[in-house]
Amino acid sequence: MTDVKEVKKKGESGQICVGKSVDLAKADLANPERRGKYFLEWRVTDESIAKGVTNLQETIRTIDSGAQMLQSCAVDNMHITMNQLELTDLKQVQKAIEVIQKFEEEEFRKLIPSTTSVKMNVGSNLSHFKQRVLFAPVSNDQTAFKGDILVECFNRLQKRLIAAGFKPSTRPLKPHLTVAKAAGKKFSDKTFSEIMKLGGAETLGDQWLNELVFCVKRTKIEKTPPVLYRCSVA
């Protein structure tokens, strides 16, 4: 059984870390702001991507000063949400972690045999959702894995979660990083046209795929969702 405990360092707030003793109760999972929402995600940790996204956001703001870069698309919270679950109690959370651990041991580490096997690339060619949300595409180097590695991980874990009796969200995964949102219902036609001219063939940065993290929805005072388990290569 995978154990989770709370660890505090001097000057830091509590964070949830994988350890040898279980104490999920300290994760504040019952907080109503979390609404029982849990998910696996890939997180951006590479400084080159953060810098590239920051520069792109600043350029977007010069075109539309009202463009929103909320915490959901802040550079210290850049991520791709993958498998999503709604869980009601600690037993379900523990069971979900055990499913993810099996996936890690039996599939994830075979798909990605080392910490320098699969490199993720973040493109600068923006796409959009209803002219309201702007996002950058994320893909992987095809040398080590042919196809989309995150979609492959998503599909394999999805099957395991369903087999274990869970009902994960059926929304398909289309890997992307949210960069900005319109202040209103959508960007004006004029500013939208200018924004979509940004970027190009170059990438905003790249990062080795070393881990996926299982999290619970963050509260308003948290910058990032607390990690309950790290599905890692090493």
KEKE-3310 file (N, C-alpha, C; in steps of 0.2 Angstrom, whole numbers, plus 5000, padded with zeros to 4 digits):
npx = (5004:5003:5010:5006:5011:5012:5024:5034:5045:5056:5050:5041:5025:5014:5016:5011:5018:5025:5028:5033:5023:5006:4995:4983:4974:4979:4980:4970:4959:4945:4941:4929:4931:4938:4930:4929:4937:4949:4965:4976:4991:5003:5017:5024:5041:5052:5063:5065:5054:5045:5050:5048:5034:5030:5036:5028:5015:5017:5018:5005:4998:5002:4995:4982:4977:4968:4969:4968:4978:4976:4978:4976:4983:4995:5013:5019:5011:5009:5002:4996:4981:4976:4969:4954:4945:4931:4930:4924:4928:4942:4946:4943:4952:4964:4963:4963:4976:4983:4980:4986:4999:5001:5000:5011:5022:5020:5017:5020:5034:5039:5035:5042:5058:5069:5075:5079:5073:5060:5056:5047:5039:5034:5025:5024:5015:4999:4983:4965:4950:4934:4938:4941:4949:4966:4979:4994:5001:5006:5018:5027:5044:5047:5056:5059:5047:5033:5020:5008:5013:5008:4994:4994:4998:4987:4976:4979:4979:4966:4959:4963:4958:4944:4942:4944:4933:4931:4924:4930:4932:4925:4930:4941:4959:4968:4983:4989:4994:4987:4987:4982:4967:4952:4946:4932:4918:4924:4939:4941:4938:4948:4959:4961:4964:4977:4984:4984:4993:5005:5020:5025:5034:5044:5049:5043:5050:5057:5056:5061:5051:5048:5040:5023:5010:4998:4985:4975:4961:4966:4964:4958:4969:4980:4993:4997:4989:4989:5001:4998:5003:5017:5020:5033:5048:5060)
npy = (4994:5011:5025:5041:5056:5071:5084:5096:5110:5121:5138:5135:5131:5117:5102:5089:5073:5058:5045:5033:5031:5031:5045:5051:5060:5071:5079:5088:5084:5084:5097:5109:5117:5109:5100:5086:5083:5075:5072:5067:5074:5082:5091:5107:5110:5115:5129:5135:5134:5140:5153:5156:5155:5165:5176:5176:5178:5191:5198:5196:5203:5216:5218:5216:5223:5219:5205:5190:5182:5171:5161:5148:5148:5152:5154:5147:5137:5129:5116:5100:5094:5077:5062:5062:5062:5060:5059:5052:5048:5044:5031:5028:5037:5031:5019:5023:5029:5017:5010:5019:5017:5004:5005:5014:5005:4994:4999:5013:5014:5006:5011:5023:5022:5028:5043:5052:5048:5052:5067:5082:5094:5111:5121:5136:5141:5147:5140:5140:5141:5144:5158:5163:5156:5154:5143:5134:5121:5104:5092:5077:5071:5061:5052:5043:5038:5034:5043:5050:5052:5056:5055:5041:5036:5042:5035:5021:5022:5026:5015:5006:5012:5012:4998:4996:5000:5014:5029:5038:5055:5056:5064:5067:5067:5081:5086:5102:5118:5130:5147:5160:5170:5178:5193:5196:5188:5184:5187:5202:5204:5211:5211:5198:5193:5199:5193:5179:5179:5178:5169:5153:5142:5139:5132:5135:5129:5115:5099:5085:5070:5065:5062:5060:5067:5064:5073:5083:5095:5112:5124:5141:5148:5141:5139:5129:5113:5101:5088:5071:5059:5053:5048:5041:5040:5036)
npz = (5000:4996:5004:5012:5018:5027:5025:5032:5029:5036:5036:5025:5019:5023:5013:5003:5002:4995:5006:5019:5028:5030:5030:5025:5030:5034:5022:5020:5013:5014:5013:5008:4996:4988:4982:4980:4969:4959:4950:4937:4932:4920:4924:4921:4923:4918:4916:4904:4897:4905:4904:4890:4889:4898:4891:4879:4885:4890:4877:4872:4881:4877:4866:4870:4883:4893:4893:4902:4914:4924:4939:4935:4923:4926:4926:4936:4938:4927:4917:4912:4912:4915:4917:4926:4941:4952:4969:4985:4998:5009:5007:4994:4988:4992:4985:4972:4971:4973:4961:4952:4955:4952:4938:4936:4939:4930:4918:4915:4917:4908:4896:4897:4899:4904:4912:4902:4891:4884:4876:4880:4870:4869:4859:4850:4842:4843:4848:4849:4860:4855:4853:4865:4875:4875:4869:4870:4860:4865:4862:4859:4857:4843:4841:4852:4856:4846:4841:4853:4868:4881:4878:4876:4889:4896:4891:4894:4908:4910:4907:4917:4928:4926:4926:4939:4945:4945:4939:4928:4921:4904:4895:4881:4879:4874:4873:4879:4884:4894:4890:4890:4894:4888:4894:4893:4886:4874:4864:4855:4838:4831:4840:4842:4830:4828:4839:4835:4826:4832:4837:4829:4820:4829:4846:4862:4872:4880:4889:4898:4900:4915:4926:4931:4941:4954:4960:4971:4969:4970:4984:4986:4992:4988:4977:4968:4964:4978:4978:4979:4975:4966:4950:4944:4933:4938)
capx = (5000:5006:5009:5007:5012:5014:5031:5035:5052:5056:5048:5037:5019:5014:5015:5010:5024:5025:5032:5032:5018:5000:4991:4980:4969:4983:4980:4965:4955:4938:4940:4924:4934:4941:4924:4931:4940:4956:4967:4983:4993:5010:5018:5030:5046:5058:5064:5065:5047:5042:5052:5045:5027:5030:5037:5022:5010:5018:5017:4998:4996:5003:4990:4976:4979:4964:4970:4969:4983:4975:4983:4976:4988:5001:5019:5021:5006:5008:5001:4991:4976:4974:4964:4950:4940:4927:4931:4920:4931:4949:4947:4943:4958:4969:4962:4965:4983:4986:4979:4991:5005:5002:5001:5018:5026:5019:5017:5024:5041:5041:5034:5048:5063:5074:5074:5081:5070:5055:5057:5041:5040:5029:5025:5023:5009:4994:4977:4960:4944:4929:4941:4941:4954:4972:4983:5000:5001:5012:5019:5034:5049:5045:5062:5059:5040:5029:5013:5007:5015:5003:4988:4995:4997:4980:4972:4981:4977:4959:4957:4964:4953:4937:4942:4944:4927:4930:4921:4934:4929:4926:4933:4947:4964:4971:4988:4990:4995:4983:4992:4978:4960:4949:4942:4925:4916:4930:4944:4938:4940:4954:4965:4961:4968:4984:4987:4985:4999:5011:5022:5027:5037:5049:5046:5043:5054:5056:5057:5061:5045:5051:5034:5016:5008:4991:4983:4968:4960:4968:4960:4960:4975:4985:4995:4996:4986:4993:5002:4997:5007:5021:5021:5039:5052:5066)
capy = (5000:5017:5029:5048:5060:5078:5086:5103:5112:5128:5143:5133:5128:5110:5099:5082:5070:5051:5042:5026:5030:5034:5049:5056:5064:5078:5082:5092:5082:5086:5104:5109:5120:5104:5097:5079:5082:5073:5071:5066:5079:5083:5098:5111:5112:5118:5136:5138:5134:5145:5160:5156:5156:5172:5181:5176:5181:5198:5200:5196:5209:5222:5218:5216:5224:5215:5198:5187:5176:5169:5156:5142:5148:5155:5150:5142:5132:5126:5109:5097:5089:5071:5058:5066:5058:5063:5054:5054:5047:5042:5024:5029:5040:5027:5014:5027:5029:5010:5009:5023:5014:4998:5008:5016:4999:4989:5002:5019:5014:5002:5016:5028:5018:5032:5050:5055:5044:5055:5074:5085:5101:5116:5125:5143:5142:5147:5138:5144:5138:5149:5164:5165:5153:5153:5138:5131:5114:5101:5086:5073:5069:5055:5047:5037:5035:5036:5044:5055:5048:5058:5052:5034:5036:5043:5029:5015:5023:5026:5008:5003:5015:5009:4991:4996:5002:5021:5032:5044:5059:5053:5069:5065:5071:5084:5090:5109:5122:5136:5153:5166:5170:5184:5196:5195:5181:5182:5192:5206:5201:5214:5209:5191:5192:5201:5188:5173:5180:5177:5162:5150:5135:5138:5130:5139:5126:5107:5096:5078:5067:5061:5060:5062:5068:5063:5079:5085:5101:5117:5129:5148:5150:5137:5141:5123:5107:5097:5081:5065:5053:5055:5042:5043:5035:5034)
capz = (5000:4995:5010:5010:5024:5027:5027:5032:5030:5039:5032:5020:5021:5022:5006:5003:4999:4996:5011:5021:5033:5028:5034:5020:5033:5034:5016:5020:5007:5015:5012:5003:4990:4983:4979:4978:4962:4959:4943:4936:4928:4919:4926:4918:4928:4915:4916:4897:4895:4909:4901:4884:4890:4901:4885:4875:4888:4890:4871:4871:4885:4873:4861:4873:4890:4897:4893:4909:4915:4930:4942:4931:4918:4928:4924:4942:4938:4920:4918:4907:4916:4912:4920:4931:4945:4958:4974:4990:5004:5009:5004:4987:4986:4993:4980:4966:4971:4971:4954:4948:4957:4947:4931:4936:4939:4925:4911:4914:4917:4901:4890:4897:4903:4908:4913:4896:4885:4880:4878:4878:4867:4869:4853:4851:4837:4847:4846:4854:4861:4854:4853:4872:4878:4870:4872:4866:4859:4868:4859:4861:4852:4840:4841:4857:4856:4840:4844:4858:4874:4886:4877:4878:4896:4898:4889:4898:4915:4910:4907:4924:4933:4924:4928:4946:4947:4945:4933:4927:4916:4898:4890:4878:4881:4869:4876:4878:4890:4893:4890:4892:4893:4887:4900:4893:4882:4869:4862:4850:4831:4829:4844:4841:4823:4830:4844:4832:4821:4836:4837:4823:4820:4835:4852:4868:4877:4880:4895:4898:4904:4921:4930:4931:4948:4956:4964:4973:4967:4975:4987:4984:4995:4986:4970:4964:4968:4982:4975:4983:4973:4960:4946:4941:4929:4942)
cpx = (5004:5005:5010:5007:5013:5020:5032:5043:5051:5055:5044:5030:5019:5013:5014:5015:5023:5030:5030:5026:5012:4997:4988:4975:4973:4983:4974:4960:4948:4936:4935:4926:4937:4936:4925:4934:4948:4958:4974:4985:5001:5011:5024:5035:5052:5058:5063:5058:5043:5043:5048:5037:5026:5031:5031:5016:5011:5016:5009:4995:4997:4998:4983:4977:4974:4964:4971:4974:4982:4979:4982:4980:4994:5008:5021:5016:5004:5008:4996:4987:4975:4968:4960:4945:4937:4927:4927:4923:4939:4950:4947:4949:4964:4969:4964:4973:4986:4985:4984:4998:5006:5003:5008:5023:5026:5019:5021:5031:5044:5040:5040:5053:5068:5072:5075:5078:5065:5055:5050:5043:5034:5029:5023:5017:5002:4987:4972:4954:4938:4931:4941:4947:4960:4976:4989:5000:5007:5012:5026:5038:5047:5050:5061:5052:5036:5022:5013:5008:5010:4996:4988:4994:4990:4976:4973:4978:4970:4956:4957:4959:4946:4937:4942:4938:4926:4926:4924:4930:4930:4929:4940:4953:4967:4977:4989:4991:4991:4987:4988:4971:4957:4946:4935:4923:4921:4934:4940:4941:4947:4960:4966:4966:4975:4987:4988:4991:5006:5013:5024:5029:5041:5045:5047:5048:5053:5058:5056:5055:5048:5045:5028:5014:5000:4990:4976:4967:4962:4963:4962:4966:4981:4987:4995:4992:4991:4994:5001:5001:5011:5023:5027:5043:5057:5063)
cpy = (5006:5022:5036:5051:5067:5080:5093:5105:5119:5133:5141:5130:5121:5107:5092:5078:5062:5049:5035:5025:5034:5039:5054:5061:5071:5082:5087:5091:5084:5093:5105:5113:5115:5100:5090:5078:5081:5072:5070:5071:5079:5090:5101:5113:5115:5125:5139:5138:5140:5152:5161:5158:5163:5177:5182:5179:5189:5202:5201:5202:5216:5223:5219:5217:5221:5208:5195:5181:5174:5163:5149:5142:5152:5151:5146:5137:5129:5119:5107:5092:5083:5067:5061:5061:5062:5057:5056:5053:5045:5035:5024:5032:5035:5021:5017:5027:5022:5008:5013:5020:5008:5000:5010:5010:4995:4992:5008:5018:5009:5007:5021:5025:5022:5039:5055:5051:5048:5063:5077:5092:5105:5121:5132:5145:5141:5144:5141:5140:5144:5156:5167:5163:5152:5148:5136:5124:5111:5094:5083:5072:5062:5050:5041:5034:5038:5037:5049:5051:5050:5055:5044:5032:5037:5037:5023:5016:5023:5019:5004:5006:5013:5002:4990:4998:5010:5023:5039:5048:5056:5058:5067:5070:5074:5089:5097:5112:5129:5142:5159:5166:5177:5187:5195:5188:5179:5188:5196:5203:5204:5212:5202:5189:5194:5195:5181:5173:5178:5170:5160:5143:5133:5135:5135:5136:5118:5105:5088:5075:5063:5058:5063:5063:5068:5069:5079:5093:5106:5121:5136:5150:5146:5139:5135:5118:5103:5090:5076:5059:5055:5048:5044:5037:5032:5031)
cpz = (5000:5001:5008:5017:5022:5029:5027:5033:5033:5034:5026:5023:5020:5015:5007:4999:5000:5001:5013:5025:5030:5032:5029:5023:5034:5027:5015:5014:5008:5014:5006:4996:4985:4979:4976:4972:4963:4952:4943:4931:4926:4920:4922:4923:4925:4914:4909:4895:4899:4906:4895:4885:4893:4895:4881:4878:4889:4883:4870:4875:4881:4868:4864:4881:4895:4897:4900:4909:4922:4933:4938:4925:4919:4927:4930:4943:4931:4920:4912:4912:4912:4914:4926:4935:4950:4963:4981:4997:5003:5006:4997:4984:4987:4987:4973:4966:4970:4964:4950:4949:4953:4940:4931:4935:4933:4918:4910:4913:4911:4895:4890:4902:4906:4908:4907:4890:4881:4882:4875:4875:4867:4863:4854:4846:4841:4844:4850:4854:4860:4855:4860:4876:4873:4874:4867:4866:4862:4864:4861:4855:4849:4840:4846:4857:4850:4842:4849:4865:4880:4885:4878:4885:4899:4897:4893:4905:4915:4910:4914:4929:4932:4927:4935:4949:4947:4939:4932:4921:4909:4893:4888:4879:4874:4872:4874:4884:4889:4894:4893:4891:4892:4893:4899:4890:4877:4867:4856:4843:4830:4833:4843:4835:4824:4834:4840:4827:4825:4835:4830:4824:4826:4841:4857:4873:4877:4887:4895:4902:4909:4925:4929:4939:4949:4961:4966:4971:4972:4978:4984:4986:4992:4979:4966:4968:4972:4978:4981:4981:4967:4956:4942:4938:4934:4949)
residu = (MET:THR:ASP:VAL:LYS:GLU:VAL:LYS:LYS:LYS:GLY:GLU:SER:GLY:GLN:ILE:CYS:VAL:GLY:LYS:SER:VAL:ASP:LEU:ALA:LYS:ALA:ASP:LEU:ALA:ASN:PRO:GLU:ARG:ARG:GLY:LYS:TYR:PHE:LEU:GLU:TRP:ARG:VAL:THR:ASP:GLU:SER:ILE:ALA:LYS:GLY:VAL:THR:ASN:LEU:GLN:GLU:THR:ILE:ARG:THR:ILE:ASP:SER:GLY:ALA:GLN:MET:LEU:GLN:SER:CYS:ALA:VAL:ASP:ASN:MET:HIS:ILE:THR:MET:ASN:GLN:LEU:GLU:LEU:THR:ASP:LEU:LYS:GLN:VAL:GLN:LYS:ALA:ILE:GLU:VAL:ILE:GLN:LYS:PHE:GLU:GLU:GLU:GLU:PHE:ARG:LYS:LEU:ILE:PRO:SER:THR:THR:SER:VAL:LYS:MET:ASN:VAL:GLY:SER:ASN:LEU:SER:HIS:PHE:LYS:GLN:ARG:VAL:LEU:PHE:ALA:PRO:VAL:SER:ASN:ASP:GLN:THR:ALA:PHE:LYS:GLY:ASP:ILE:LEU:VAL:GLU:CYS:PHE:ASN:ARG:LEU:GLN:LYS:ARG:LEU:ILE:ALA:ALA:GLY:PHE:LYS:PRO:SER:THR:ARG:PRO:LEU:LYS:PRO:HIS:LEU:THR:VAL:ALA:LYS:ALA:ALA:GLY:LYS:LYS:PHE:SER:ASP:LYS:THR:PHE:SER:GLU:ILE:MET:LYS:LEU:GLY:GLY:ALA:GLU:THR:LEU:GLY:ASP:GLN:TRP:LEU:ASN:GLU:LEU:VAL:PHE:CYS:VAL:LYS:ARG:THR:LYS:ILE:GLU:LYS:THR:PRO:PRO:VAL:LEU:TYR:ARG:CYS:SER:VAL:ALA)
# end
